[in-house]
Amino acid sequence: MNESGIFAEVVVGLPIDTVFSYAIPTILKSRVSKGKRVFVPFGRRKIIGYVVGFSDHVKEGLNIKEIINVLDEEEVISNEMLKLTRWIADYYLSSWGEVIKAALPNIDIRPRVKKHVRLKDEIVDKGVIENLTKKAPGQADILKVLRGGEVALTDLRKRVRCSPSSLRSLQDKGIITICNKEVMRTPHRYKDIQSTVQSGEEGGSDTSQDEWMDLDANQEKVIERITKGISEGGFSTFLLHGITGSGKTEIYACSIAKVLEMKKEAILLVPEISLTPQLVWRFKALFGDRVALLHSGISVGERYDEWRRIKSKKADIVVGTRSAIFAPFEDIGVIIVDEEHDTSYKQDESPRYNARDIAVVRGRLSGAVVILGSATPSIESFYNSKIGRYEYLSLPERIGKRAMPRIEVVDMKEEGNKQLKQLKQLKRSNKEILSQRLKEAIEERLLKEEQTFLFLNRRGTASFLQCRECGFVLMCPNCSLSLTYHGKIKKMRCHYCDYSISAPSTCPDCNGSRIDRFGIGTQRLEEIVKELFPTAVIARMDRDSTRVKHAHAKILRSLKKGEIDILIGTQMIAKGHDFPGVTLVGIIHADASLNIPDFRSGERTFQLITQVAGRSGRGDREGEVIIQTYHPHHYIIQYASRYDFNGFYKGEAAFREELNYPPFAKMIGIMIESNSEKMAEKTSNEFGKMIERAIKTSNTHRCKGKDGIEMLGPARAFLYKIRNRYRRQIILKGKERVLLRSILYKGMQQFDKSKLSGGVRVNIDIDPVHLV
């Protein structure tokens, strides 16, 4: 045992915020140490726990049980990681054991073993082979291959005819040895990358580190400041604000190269690994096997083997999604968060951490440099740079001084009136989707053999089906949402619980036959575009079209080769893609997300428009963006059309400061869920009363006006019913984080959880990014 103490302090991966004491049997004393997993009795069960410390005393009267077994030979959680997970548990009000469990892969996966064949002696007499060639040619062929070194049995069978009897005979003669050998599981994406590198599909210049490090003046200035911070060896956080196409990825590569020179390690976080294949490819091409991949898209076994490669120091760069922030490094030099504004970094189940913010905390614990990169920084991060918490770095121009694409805003109200006058006999719903200006622009690109992106952030054929006779709308029985119509499979589907039914031909309520489609999704947009441009090669990329593994990579490869003329997609096409052939981006229903009842809806709309617009004109040809909207004069649309982030920030910051929203206030979301509507309402009302009482009994002089605590709700959540669970929410806002959390703690202490029934859950979300 590495630490002194009679009792081991253990936490478990359950929502129980308690550190339990266990006695250490004499037989296990030498094996129990902090950071290891142990098997312990827990009530009537036996579960896995994590040793987080030791103590000499426990409270009198406790029935102390003994640890049953130690599951690890080495520590799986370092001291630094224990500090980080403890901080996360305290800050996000999760149990310490839950956080540790989330930080680790499935460690109980069995190693992958393959049979290998090798010569028993390094040298085999030529005469033996010549003799076998006449008598047993199959055995001779095996020996010829093995003279080149040990070979996996599966590979050997691919190269020569290799019958079991031939192998057995050579083994009996003492010429060969067959043994089991562990083989690390390699994520399939690595194999895709390797084959791409070898075939040169992505272009030879991309694989050249020298060319990658050939920076322009703006990049040189930025990397000079970052490398100075890395060289000094202390903690600092940089906000890298670089417009789309300005070369942020090159900055990341140079920063990592500097860290590797210093024998340190690097973490690169991306919002969704499936949306950024080019970034992964580039880093793998630059740094080879030093790169490990951690994300939910790889198998459990692959993830465990990648984790082991990191822990054994066979990889010193990790690229991954939010959970990659827990990579088991011991000497981190830089942590990079690409697209730091993206809400995918926030986990929506316990522990509800934000990986972007955890990156800053881990950087401070490790003494590492943290780089938060984005073309559209979050309001919170930009505010932190304004007040000096982060150091602001800017890349205001595209690489090679390429111009940003021209943006044109089309007023769809006027467009609809024009089309109605010209095409009275045609169906209005089919003709207003693409403006005349956008159709002309697409035609121009097809003639020039250039590519087009059409962005619509809604899947399916239609938003919903409605009976024109009685007004009935088909709703999901499990969620308070209408079912989305998918025309290709003729089904109605819920995108939250995946419930589906066949699309009806008559109204289920009145038996009427006038059922019409309302709204439009990417599937219907694809049908319309194919009707308008029958000779074009059109592809669609959304969660429906990429359900098959690696489907998105196949689409992107075809796009890179110029085999696709028009790509239609949701936000999957908005981030991380760099295709020089794309010179036109059309944004359909640009203002749709403005109607979401969330104070961040304007920010998300601005970010989405700016990000998808940035896919255009990234090569030598000028780019163009056409924004279709019913609110052309809305300040968000206007700022986005001018690439005016500073103007947008000033307007948005003024709005948030006036209404006491982040970053000018702290926020806690409380979601009460139950499978009983009455219990959800009753529980939320009781919880709300406890919070109100806690506010009144606190320091009242600090709880008035904008400087105090404000409670919104209890009220129905915007998405009131999801998967047959009713949801009501309470929002707490306040200037002082300590006071806000104190109010919450008091309310929770007064609330009697033992009276909960009806499957009630109370979920606490610190710094929520969604309020729906």
Buried (B, 14 or more C-beta within 10 A) or exposed (E): BEEEBBBBBBBBBBEBBEBBBBEBBEEBEEBBBBBBBBBBBBEEEEBBBBBBBBBEEBEEEEEEEEBBEBBBEEBBBBEBBBEBBBBBBEBBBBBBBBBBBBBBBEEEBEBBEEEBBBBEEEEBEEEBBEEBBEEBEBBBBBBBBBEEEEBBBEEBBEEBEBEEEBBEBBBEEEBBBEEEBEBBBBBBBBEBBBEBBEEEEBEEEBBEEEEBBEBBEBBEEBBEEBBEBBEEEEBBBBBBBBBBBBBBBBBBBBBBBBBBEEEBBBBBBBBBBBBBBBBBBBBBBBBEEBBBBBBEBBEEBBBBBBBBBBBEEEBBBBBBBBBBBBBBBEBBBBBBBBBBBBBBBBBEEBBBBBBBBBBBBBBBBBBBBBBBBBBBBBBBBBBBBBEEEBBBBBBEBBBEEBEBBBBBBBBBEEBBEEBEEEEEEEEEBBBBBBBEBBBEBBBBBBEEEBBBBBBBBBBBBBBBBBBEBEEBEBBBEBBBBBBBBBBEBEBBBBBBBEBBBEBEEEBEEEEBEEBEBEBBBBBBBBBBBEEBBEEBBBBBBBBBBBEEEBEBBEBBBBBBEBEBBBBBBBBBBBBBBBBBBBBBBBBBBBBBBBEBEBBBBBBBBBBBBBBBBBBBBBBEBEBBBBBBBBBBEBBBBBBBBEBBBEEBBEBBBEBBBEEBBBBBBBBBBBBBBBBBBEBBBBBBBBBBBBBBBBBEEBEEEEBEEBBBBBBBBBEBBBEBBBBEBBBBBBBBBBBBBEBBBBBBEBBBEBBEEEEBEBEBBBBBBBBBBBBE
